């Protein structure tokens, strides 16, 4: 399962037809006073490994750095330039292709990467005709209980949902005595940080703590259920992707 633990001869001889190679992509960025900077890396890596264990496939070492300059004003954030992220991902995809694999899935734990990754994957698919897939685990399963409207709109970073997930899978890294609740003081009706009318943003312009949401509402049981649903959904997606081909692909 773990490609980096095999020799080159063992990798050469692996069955590759229908097999999916999975690259977890995390981030090293601030997550408020209560969660570690490795939060996105931990979540992406854990969900990817458990999903691959269930349905088979091969997994690459996790990439722990990403484009996260929205958080650069906070110590501990290590951000790649967009060009660097695209270059690294492109080089990895080419290497996987040269090794004879036929499918690659990126499991992206940091939403700030999505635009860059979508762009480079389309270019790589046009170049290599290699089936590629981008999955964001945080979007695979909505929180299992209704959230207040303010949390739904602004709980996008280190809030209730991420705190609940981390309580479930890495409880020793959650500083429960430091959880806070903070929302951007935005009263505009039509402007959003994400969605159809979104503005570019830097976290320190909207949050003093680095938290967007109510981390005090983090819930262990909610995190356990949510994480299990993410693993289940990713496993289903990987299985479907292993059998997928564009209908008119030559």
N, C-alpha and C positions, 0 to 999 in steps of 0.2 A: 504493500500500500504506500509506504513512504519511499519515494523514488531516491531521495538523497542517501538512503541507507543501503542501496544496492550497488553492485559493481557495474561497470559499463557493459560487461558481457551479459550480466543478468538483465539489464535494461534492454539490451539489444534483443534478447530472446523472449521478452514478455509478449503475451498475446495483446494485440493492439486494436483489432477490429471491434468497434463499438465501445472501446474503453475510453473513459473520460479522465483527463488529467485536470486536477483542481489546484488552482493557485489562490490561497487566502491572502487578501490584502488588508492590512490593518492600518494603524496610524499611531504616532507618538505625539499626543497633544493634550492640552489641559482638559480636565473634566471636573472642574470645580474643586472645592476644598475636600471633597469626600471620596472621589474616585481617582484611581491611578491614571497616569498619562497613557498607560498601555491598554486602556479599556477597549478601544475598537479592535486592537490586535487580539486580545483575549477572546472577545466575542466571535470574531470572524474565524479564528483558528479552531475554536472548540466546536462551533456548529459545523464547520467544513469536515473536520476529522470524524465526528460522529455520523454525519450523513454518508460519508464514503465508507465507513465501516458497515453500514446497513446495506448498501446497494453495490459495493465494489467500485473499483476505479483506482486511480493513483493520485497521490497528493504531493505537492511540492512544498518546500519550506516556506513559511509565511513571510511576506514582505512587510516589515514593521513600520515603514515610512511612507508618507503620502503627501499630497498637496493639501496642506491644512493651514495656509497662511492667515486664514480668518482668525486663528487663535494665537498668532505669533507674539502678541503683546504680553502673553502670560509665560513666565519661565517654565521650561520643560518641554515646550512645543518644538518639535523638530520637523520643519516643513521642507519638502522638495519643490523646486520650481515645476511648473506645468510641463516644460520641455524635458526636464529630468525624469519625471514620472512616466511620461509617454515613451521616452527613450528606453527606460529600464523595462517597461512592460513589453515594448516592441521586441527588444533583444531576447526576453524570456520566451515570447511566443515563437520567434524564429528558431530558438534552440530546441523547443519542444517539437516543432515541426521537423527539424533536421534529425531528431531522434526517432522519427517514424510514427509518432502518435497522430491520431486522426481527429481528436476533439479536445478542446480546452475550455474550461469554465473558470472565470474569475469570481471569487466570492469576496465582495467588497464590503468591508466593515465601516467605511467612512463615507458618508453621503457627499462630502465635498469633492470626492474623486469622480463622481458619476459622469459629469459632462466631458471631462478629459478622456475617461476610459471609453465611453461610447464613441467618441470621435476616432480614437486610435484603433479600436477594434473594427470599426467599419473599414478603415483604410487597410488594415491587415487582412481582413476577409477578402477585400477586392484584390489584394496582391497575391495571397496564398491559396484562396479558395478553401480555407480550413474552417470548419464549423466552430464558431466561438459563441460564448454565452457569458453575459454579465448578470450576476445575481447580487442583490442587496438584502442580506438576511433581515435587517430591520423592517423591510417593507413586505416580507413574506406573510406576516401574521400580525393583525392589528391587536392592540391590547384587549384582553379577554373581558374586561369590565368597562362600562361607559365612563369616559373621562369628562371632567368639566370642560366647558367650551374654551376657557382660557388655556388649559393644558393641551387641548387638541390643537390650538393655533400656535402656541408658543413653546410647548414642552418638547423641544427638538434636540436638546443637548444636556446630558447629565441630569435630566429631570426624573419624573416618576418611572418611566418605562426602562431607561437604561439602568437606573439604580436598582430596580426590581430584578433585572436580568443578572446584574453583577452580584446581588445578594444571593442569587440562586447558584451561580457557578464559580464565584471567587469571593466568598464571604469574608475571608481574612483580609482582603484588600479594600474593603469598604470601611471608611472611617465614619461609622454611624453617628458619632458624637458631633460631627461637623456638617451634617446634611442641612441644606438651606432650601428655601423656596424663593425664587426670583423670576419675575417676568419682565420683558422689555416694556418700558412705559410708553407704549404706542397706542394711540386712540384712533388712528386712521382706519377708515372703513374698508378701503380698497387696496391699500398697499400691504404687502406681506413679505416675509423673508423667503418664502418658497411659494410656488404655485404660478397661476396665470398672470399675476401682476407682481413680480418679485423684484426686489432691489438688491444690489450687491451689499454685503454687510461684513463688518468686522466685529467679533464678539465683544471687544472692550467698549464699543460704542453703545452697546445695548445691555450689558450685564457687568456689574462690579465684581461678582463672585466667579464669573465664568459659567454659571448655571443658567439654563433656559428651561424653566419648569419647576415643579414642586417635588424636590427630592425627598422631602419629609414624608411623602405619601408612598415611598417605595415599599413594596410588599413581597415577602419571600415566596409565598404561595403563588402569587401572580407571576413572579419571575420564573418559577419552576414550570408552570403551565405554559407560559409564553415561549420559553426556550425550547421545551419539548416540541411544541407546535412548529417552531422554526426548523428544527432538525428534521421533523417529519416531512415538512413541505419541501425542504431542500433535497431530501432523499428522493422524493417523488419527481422533482424537477430533473435531477441528474439521471434518473432512470429513463425519463422521457427523452431527454437530450441525447442519451446514448443510442437511441433508435431513430433520431431525427435526421432528415436530409431535406434541403429546400426542394420543392416539387419539380422545378425545372433546371436544377443544377446539372451542369455538364461534367 
